[in-house]
Structure formats: C-alpha cells, structure tokens
C-alpha cells in the first residue's frame, strides 16, 4: 500500500460505478440512480462478489431501488 498523507487519504484499491433503474409505482416512469465510489474488496472476492455486494448495499441504502435493473456496472483498479 502506498504511503498516505493527510492531503491524500486512502481511496481504496478499486473504483466502481453502478447505475440502477426501476419502474415507479403506477407506471409514472422510472427511478434511475448512479452510485460511484471506491472499495477495497477482500482478496478472496471475485468481480461478481463485488457486484453482488454493491447491489445489496445500494438496495440497503435506497430500498426503493431494490431488485432494480442494472444498466451499467464498472469496476476498475483505482490507479492511472
């Protein structure tokens, strides 16, 4: 792990983007939400493990989007 300084806090080993869509009740359209951030997954996790954890965590944070359709998912090493 690189050395950290107060001006550059640890940002995780991976960056993610998750976009979910779900129909609104009564056919009033769709709710769409993007969520992005960073994560340092357990070394035993696979890409699918991270995906499933992120879906569950987003559903916990935004219950109205639980079981929504994933429109986009990206998981990349957090480096240039």
Beta strands, then each sheet from edge to edge (+ up, - down):
strand 1: 14-23
strand 2: 30-39
strand 3: 69-77
sheet 1: 2+ 1- 3+
end
